[in-house]
Amino acid sequence: MIENETHKELLKQEYEKHKKKADRLREDGEGKKAAKHYRTAAQKLEDMAELEKSDKLKNKYINLAENLREGAETLSSPDWTPESDEEVKTGTGAETSSSEGSGPVEGHREREEETDPSKYLEEPPDLNFDDVGGMTDLKQTLEDKVVDPLERTELYEEYELGVVNGVLLHGPPGTGKTYITRALAGKLDYSFIEVTPTDITSSLVGEAADNVAELFEVARDNQPCVVFIDEIDAVASERGGGAQKTQSERQMVNQLLTELNEVQGEDIVVVAATNRVDEVDDAIKRSGRFDERIEVPLPDETARVAILRVHLRERPVLHDEIDWERVKEETEGYSASDMGLVATNAARKALQEAQEKDEIRKITQEHIDEAVEETEASV
């Protein structure tokens, strides 16, 4: 399942790359070249559909792929010209007189205006808290404040205690904030949406606010859902006060506040992460939006070993010869992501030996020591 998720992410990136290039070529009047990239983008969507479990999402991918192929056929036609395309875009051509008379190209443009869930949405991750090394207190807090209220709604309603819809995770980079959120979505079996500032922010007035609205529209249409907003300080920064914000930034923050208010009572959990909690807009941190604020520190020595064990769990390891006390000492100051990198590098070294010997070589203490030596603490 994890390999499937990785494959889908790669396909999604390829789809977006070819779609963007096709749009640009079309704007430049290069119809046939644009058509080639639209067809490639359609193929990527169809490949994504094959990996989807959700029939709803699968059908959306297939429909969008069909639409892209229709648009590509129109662009490949000898009758297509940049001028005719411009008529469709500006509404001056006869084709735009009614939706029934729309050609394939106009239909493609209309669909672009609709929210494409594939831009954000993922299936429930194939992870749960058992896949998260360490973080014992954090996992227990999420169990008590988020998971249990969702699983025993009637009991909590009896005491007039609702579900925590907003969780703000803060702490140094690389401590596992993203990973624990994916595990939360997997444990709940909720669809997952992950966005970064580059997915939302824009210098164009109104566009960033529209991006926020689109994000939460996808979440509402695909409940139950976990929404993860990484680096929320870059999306909603205090920046010394409202007067220093641009109009676009103010609109974006206001839209985010509105959306956070409206998800109350919905089957949506919003988790935000930041390395600089003091820089997050006070309005965002106000009670009623992110009711649970949890620090995610660097893992202690016990947690570091637990994280490494999780990352080595599915790999061939000579467990009896691993000196875990030595690992604790050598990885002082390492983050959760650092420990994951140690496991990857150790596995790669064992693989190199296996290739040379033409037989499986298990990961040993020597491999781990070498991996630690070449992995610098990121914090």
Secondary structure, 3 states (H helix, E strand, C coil): CHHHHHHHHHHHHHHHHHHHHHHHHHHCCCHHHHHHHHHHHHHHHHHHHHHCCCHHHHHHHHHHHHHHHHHHHHHHCCCCCHHHHHHHHHCCCHHHHCCCCCCHHHHHHHHHHCCCHHHCEECCCCCCHHHCCCCHHHHHHHHHHHHHHHHCHHHHHHCCCCCCCEEEEECCCCCCHHHHHHHHHHHHCCEEEEECHHHHCCCCCCHHHHHHHHHHHHHHHCCCEEEEECCHHHHCECCCCHHHCCHHHHHHHHHHHHHHHHCCCCCEEEEEEECCHHHECHHHHCCCCCCEEEECCCCCHHHHHHHHHHHHCCCCECHHHCCHHHHHHHCCCCCHHHHHHHHHHHHHHHHHHHHHHCCCCCECHHHHHHHHHCCCCCC
